Amino acid sequence: MRIGIIGAMDEEIALYLEAMQQTKQTVKAGITYYEGQMEGKEVVLCKSGVGKVNAAVTTQILIDTFQVDRVIFTGVAGAVHPALNIGDIVVSTDCIQHDIDVSPLGFAPGQIPFTEQWVWKADEELMQQAIAAGQKLEADVQVVSGRILSGDQFVASREKVQWLYEQFEAHCTEMEGASVGQVCAMNDVPFVVVRSMSDKADGSAHVNFVEFTKLASERSYAIVRNMLTAASEGSSVIVYSTQNCIDCNLVKQWLTAKGLAFEVRDVMTSRAYQEEVERFGFMGVPVTVVGDKAVKGYQPAELEQLVSSLSSN
């Protein structure tokens, strides 16, 4: 698995550059892509630059040239939800471009005209991994999931913050995430955006922006690092699943009761699923895979036999 990690600014990728074992650097469209290893995982790191166009170009190159299987966008944002404070973390449930406004023609604010989709949902598995990783941070850090807004503007007024909160029920605002989400969705690549609050998006950012950006970047980095560490420590058991699947939930509960770590992959977004279909000759959900063996459906006896190979390895 190859993971693409994007930050918009130098401060947002500096810690990754220090931590990763680089193997190669490539410049495309003026953007430097760093290939290497981090926490035992294969990663491609890059700085997109600020703004939606930069982020979209960067993401498409990550997918086309570097063949990443999933994308994590990490960095800082301005808090919109009144319960958030500087340093708190928001993990995206979905993303919207708040600065698209064709409402005079009858479209909702944020809606892309003449298209069915304009809310870009984060991958459920990545979202849960990020939340779990955030729970390993200091006790005073609030980690929540919620809607992230993107626009080519630095929001700096209380009135605008109030409008964004009321109109979109948003948690925070930044300048890249929704375009990353759109490009990923168009290419069927799972994504999640992880943002730490550097300011309240209310005009007070100038007070200690540099200091708060450093703190926020450190916390965003810590979450992604924890995500990679957990994946590396992770399991030999993979469960291909989908939402609202009763048997999928039964398999997960069975594995949990056995005390087994497992990785959940959504069949709607996992590129590996089709390969597994061809390898094992059946499709549908759930499919539980251990090495070169698999069990379809919720079948405790067969699952018991499947996972017994783990203790003998």
HUGI-V776278 format. One record per residue. RES is the residue in one letter. SS is DSSP state (h for helix, s for strand, l for the rest). BURIAL is + if it has 16 or more other C-alpha atoms within 10 Angstrom, else -. D_FIRST is the distance of its C-alpha to the first C-alpha in whole Angstrom. Layout:
res=RES ss=SS burial=BURIAL d_first=D_FIRST
res=RES ss=SS burial=BURIAL d_first=D_FIRST
//
This chain:
res=M ss=l burial=- d_first=0
res=R ss=s burial=+ d_first=4
res=I ss=s burial=+ d_first=7
res=G ss=s burial=+ d_first=10
res=I ss=s burial=+ d_first=13
res=I ss=s burial=+ d_first=16
res=G ss=s burial=+ d_first=20
res=A ss=l burial=+ d_first=23
res=M ss=l burial=+ d_first=25
res=D ss=h burial=- d_first=25
res=E ss=h burial=+ d_first=26
res=E ss=h burial=+ d_first=23
res=I ss=h burial=+ d_first=21
res=A ss=h burial=- d_first=23
res=L ss=h burial=- d_first=22
res=Y ss=h burial=+ d_first=18
res=L ss=h burial=+ d_first=20
res=E ss=h burial=- d_first=22
res=A ss=h burial=- d_first=19
res=M ss=l burial=+ d_first=16
res=Q ss=s burial=+ d_first=16
res=Q ss=s burial=+ d_first=17
res=T ss=s burial=- d_first=16
res=K ss=s burial=- d_first=17
res=Q ss=s burial=- d_first=19
res=T ss=s burial=- d_first=19
res=V ss=s burial=- d_first=22
res=K ss=s burial=- d_first=22
res=A ss=l burial=- d_first=25
res=G ss=l burial=- d_first=26
res=I ss=s burial=+ d_first=22
res=T ss=s burial=- d_first=21
res=Y ss=s burial=+ d_first=17
res=Y ss=s burial=+ d_first=16
res=E ss=s burial=+ d_first=13
res=G ss=s burial=+ d_first=12
res=Q ss=s burial=+ d_first=11
res=M ss=s burial=+ d_first=12
res=E ss=l burial=+ d_first=13
res=G ss=l burial=- d_first=11
res=K ss=s burial=+ d_first=8
res=E ss=s burial=+ d_first=7
res=V ss=s burial=+ d_first=9
res=V ss=s burial=+ d_first=11
res=L ss=s burial=+ d_first=14
res=C ss=s burial=+ d_first=17
res=K ss=s burial=+ d_first=21
res=S ss=l burial=+ d_first=22
res=G ss=l burial=+ d_first=25
res=V ss=l burial=+ d_first=27
res=G ss=l burial=+ d_first=28
res=K ss=h burial=+ d_first=26
res=V ss=h burial=+ d_first=27
res=N ss=h burial=+ d_first=25
res=A ss=h burial=+ d_first=22
res=A ss=h burial=+ d_first=22
res=V ss=h burial=+ d_first=22
res=T ss=h burial=+ d_first=19
res=T ss=h burial=+ d_first=17
res=Q ss=h burial=+ d_first=18
res=I ss=h burial=+ d_first=17
res=L ss=h burial=+ d_first=14
res=I ss=h burial=+ d_first=13
res=D ss=h burial=- d_first=15
res=T ss=l burial=- d_first=15
res=F ss=l burial=+ d_first=12
res=Q ss=l burial=+ d_first=10
res=V ss=l burial=+ d_first=8
res=D ss=l burial=+ d_first=6
res=R ss=s burial=+ d_first=8
res=V ss=s burial=+ d_first=11
res=I ss=s burial=+ d_first=13
res=F ss=s burial=+ d_first=17
res=T ss=s burial=+ d_first=19
res=G ss=s burial=+ d_first=22
res=V ss=s burial=+ d_first=26
res=A ss=s burial=+ d_first=28
res=G ss=s burial=+ d_first=32
res=A ss=s burial=+ d_first=33
res=V ss=l burial=+ d_first=34
res=H ss=l burial=+ d_first=35
res=P ss=l burial=- d_first=38
res=A ss=l burial=- d_first=36
res=L ss=l burial=+ d_first=34
res=N ss=l burial=+ d_first=35
res=I ss=l burial=+ d_first=33
res=G ss=l burial=+ d_first=30
res=D ss=l burial=+ d_first=29
res=I ss=s burial=+ d_first=26
res=V ss=s burial=+ d_first=25
res=V ss=s burial=+ d_first=22
res=S ss=s burial=+ d_first=22
res=T ss=s burial=+ d_first=23
res=D ss=s burial=+ d_first=23
res=C ss=s burial=+ d_first=24
res=I ss=s burial=+ d_first=28
res=Q ss=s burial=+ d_first=29
res=H ss=l burial=+ d_first=33
res=D ss=l burial=- d_first=34
res=I ss=l burial=+ d_first=34
res=D ss=l burial=+ d_first=38
res=V ss=l burial=- d_first=40
res=S ss=h burial=- d_first=42
res=P ss=h burial=- d_first=45
res=L ss=h burial=- d_first=44
res=G ss=l burial=- d_first=43
res=F ss=l burial=- d_first=39
res=A ss=l burial=- d_first=38
res=P ss=l burial=+ d_first=37
res=G ss=l burial=+ d_first=33
res=Q ss=l burial=+ d_first=33
res=I ss=l burial=+ d_first=32
res=P ss=l burial=+ d_first=35
res=F ss=l burial=- d_first=35
res=T ss=l burial=- d_first=32
res=E ss=l burial=- d_first=31
res=Q ss=l burial=- d_first=28
res=W ss=l burial=+ d_first=28
res=V ss=l burial=+ d_first=27
res=W ss=s burial=+ d_first=23
res=K ss=s burial=+ d_first=21
res=A ss=l burial=+ d_first=18
res=D ss=l burial=+ d_first=16
res=E ss=h burial=+ d_first=17
res=E ss=h burial=- d_first=15
res=L ss=h burial=+ d_first=14
res=M ss=h burial=+ d_first=17
res=Q ss=h burial=+ d_first=18
res=Q ss=h burial=+ d_first=16
res=A ss=h burial=+ d_first=17
res=I ss=h burial=+ d_first=21
res=A ss=h burial=+ d_first=20
res=A ss=h burial=+ d_first=19
res=G ss=h burial=+ d_first=22
res=Q ss=l burial=- d_first=24
res=K ss=l burial=- d_first=24
res=L ss=l burial=- d_first=26
res=E ss=l burial=- d_first=29
res=A ss=l burial=- d_first=32
res=D ss=l burial=- d_first=33
res=V ss=l burial=+ d_first=30
res=Q ss=l burial=+ d_first=30
res=V ss=s burial=+ d_first=26
res=V ss=s burial=+ d_first=27
res=S ss=s burial=+ d_first=25
res=G ss=s burial=+ d_first=27
res=R ss=s burial=+ d_first=27
res=I ss=s burial=+ d_first=26
res=L ss=s burial=+ d_first=28
res=S ss=s burial=+ d_first=28
res=G ss=l burial=+ d_first=31
res=D ss=l burial=+ d_first=32
res=Q ss=l burial=- d_first=34
res=F ss=l burial=+ d_first=35
res=V ss=l burial=+ d_first=36
res=A ss=l burial=+ d_first=39
res=S ss=l burial=- d_first=42
res=R ss=h burial=- d_first=42
res=E ss=h burial=- d_first=44
res=K ss=h burial=- d_first=40
res=V ss=h burial=+ d_first=38
res=Q ss=h burial=+ d_first=41
res=W ss=h burial=- d_first=40
res=L ss=h burial=+ d_first=37
res=Y ss=h burial=+ d_first=37
res=E ss=h burial=- d_first=39
res=Q ss=h burial=- d_first=38
res=F ss=h burial=- d_first=34
res=E ss=l burial=+ d_first=34
res=A ss=l burial=+ d_first=32
res=H ss=l burial=+ d_first=30
res=C ss=s burial=+ d_first=30
res=T ss=s burial=+ d_first=30
res=E ss=s burial=+ d_first=28
res=M ss=l burial=+ d_first=28
res=E ss=l burial=+ d_first=24
res=G ss=h burial=+ d_first=22
res=A ss=h burial=+ d_first=24
res=S ss=h burial=+ d_first=23
res=V ss=h burial=+ d_first=19
res=G ss=h burial=+ d_first=19
res=Q ss=h burial=+ d_first=21
res=V ss=h burial=+ d_first=19
res=C ss=h burial=+ d_first=16
res=A ss=h burial=+ d_first=18
res=M ss=h burial=- d_first=20
res=N ss=l burial=- d_first=16
res=D ss=l burial=+ d_first=15
res=V ss=l burial=+ d_first=12
res=P ss=s burial=+ d_first=12
res=F ss=s burial=+ d_first=14
res=V ss=s burial=+ d_first=16
res=V ss=s burial=+ d_first=19
res=V ss=s burial=+ d_first=20
res=R ss=s burial=+ d_first=23
res=S ss=s burial=+ d_first=26
res=M ss=s burial=+ d_first=29
res=S ss=s burial=+ d_first=31
res=D ss=s burial=+ d_first=34
res=K ss=l burial=+ d_first=36
res=A ss=l burial=+ d_first=36
res=D ss=l burial=+ d_first=40
res=G ss=l burial=- d_first=41
res=S ss=l burial=- d_first=41
res=A ss=l burial=+ d_first=38
res=H ss=l burial=- d_first=40
res=V ss=l burial=- d_first=42
res=N ss=l burial=- d_first=39
res=F ss=h burial=- d_first=36
res=V ss=h burial=- d_first=35
res=E ss=h burial=- d_first=35
res=F ss=h burial=+ d_first=33
res=T ss=h burial=+ d_first=30
res=K ss=h burial=+ d_first=30
res=L ss=h burial=+ d_first=30
res=A ss=h burial=+ d_first=27
res=S ss=h burial=+ d_first=25
res=E ss=h burial=+ d_first=25
res=R ss=h burial=+ d_first=24
res=S ss=h burial=+ d_first=21
res=Y ss=h burial=+ d_first=20
res=A ss=h burial=+ d_first=20
res=I ss=h burial=+ d_first=19
res=V ss=h burial=+ d_first=15
res=R ss=h burial=+ d_first=16
res=N ss=h burial=+ d_first=17
res=M ss=h burial=+ d_first=14
res=L ss=h burial=+ d_first=11
res=T ss=h burial=+ d_first=14
res=A ss=h burial=- d_first=14
res=A ss=h burial=+ d_first=10
res=S ss=h burial=- d_first=11
res=E ss=h burial=- d_first=14
res=G ss=l burial=- d_first=13
res=S ss=l burial=- d_first=14
res=S ss=l burial=- d_first=14
res=V ss=s burial=+ d_first=15
res=I ss=s burial=+ d_first=13
res=V ss=s burial=+ d_first=16
res=Y ss=s burial=+ d_first=15
res=S ss=s burial=+ d_first=18
res=T ss=l burial=+ d_first=20
res=Q ss=l burial=- d_first=22
res=N ss=l burial=- d_first=26
res=C ss=l burial=- d_first=25
res=I ss=h burial=- d_first=28
res=D ss=h burial=+ d_first=26
res=C ss=h burial=+ d_first=23
res=N ss=h burial=+ d_first=24
res=L ss=h burial=+ d_first=26
res=V ss=h burial=+ d_first=23
res=K ss=h burial=+ d_first=22
res=Q ss=h burial=- d_first=25
res=W ss=h burial=+ d_first=26
res=L ss=h burial=+ d_first=23
res=T ss=h burial=- d_first=24
res=A ss=h burial=- d_first=27
res=K ss=l burial=- d_first=26
res=G ss=l burial=- d_first=25
res=L ss=l burial=- d_first=21
res=A ss=l burial=- d_first=18
res=F ss=l burial=+ d_first=16
res=E ss=s burial=+ d_first=13
res=V ss=s burial=+ d_first=14
res=R ss=s burial=+ d_first=12
res=D ss=s burial=+ d_first=15
res=V ss=l burial=+ d_first=15
res=M ss=l burial=- d_first=17
res=T ss=l burial=+ d_first=14
res=S ss=l burial=+ d_first=11
res=R ss=l burial=+ d_first=10
res=A ss=h burial=- d_first=9
res=Y ss=h burial=+ d_first=13
res=Q ss=h burial=- d_first=15
res=E ss=h burial=- d_first=13
res=E ss=h burial=+ d_first=14
res=V ss=h burial=- d_first=18
res=E ss=h burial=- d_first=18
res=R ss=h burial=- d_first=18
res=F ss=h burial=- d_first=20
res=G ss=l burial=- d_first=22
res=F ss=l burial=- d_first=22
res=M ss=l burial=- d_first=21
res=G ss=l burial=- d_first=22
res=V ss=l burial=+ d_first=21
res=P ss=l burial=+ d_first=21
res=V ss=s burial=+ d_first=19
res=T ss=s burial=+ d_first=18
res=V ss=s burial=+ d_first=16
res=V ss=s burial=+ d_first=16
res=G ss=l burial=- d_first=15
res=D ss=l burial=- d_first=17
res=K ss=s burial=- d_first=19
res=A ss=s burial=+ d_first=19
res=V ss=s burial=+ d_first=22
res=K ss=s burial=+ d_first=23
res=G ss=l burial=+ d_first=25
res=Y ss=l burial=+ d_first=26
res=Q ss=l burial=- d_first=28
res=P ss=h burial=- d_first=29
res=A ss=h burial=- d_first=30
res=E ss=h burial=- d_first=27
res=L ss=h burial=+ d_first=25
res=E ss=h burial=- d_first=27
res=Q ss=h burial=- d_first=27
res=L ss=h burial=+ d_first=23
res=V ss=h burial=+ d_first=22
res=S ss=h burial=- d_first=25
res=S ss=h burial=- d_first=23
res=L ss=h burial=- d_first=21
res=S ss=h burial=- d_first=25
res=S ss=h burial=- d_first=25
res=N ss=l burial=- d_first=22
//
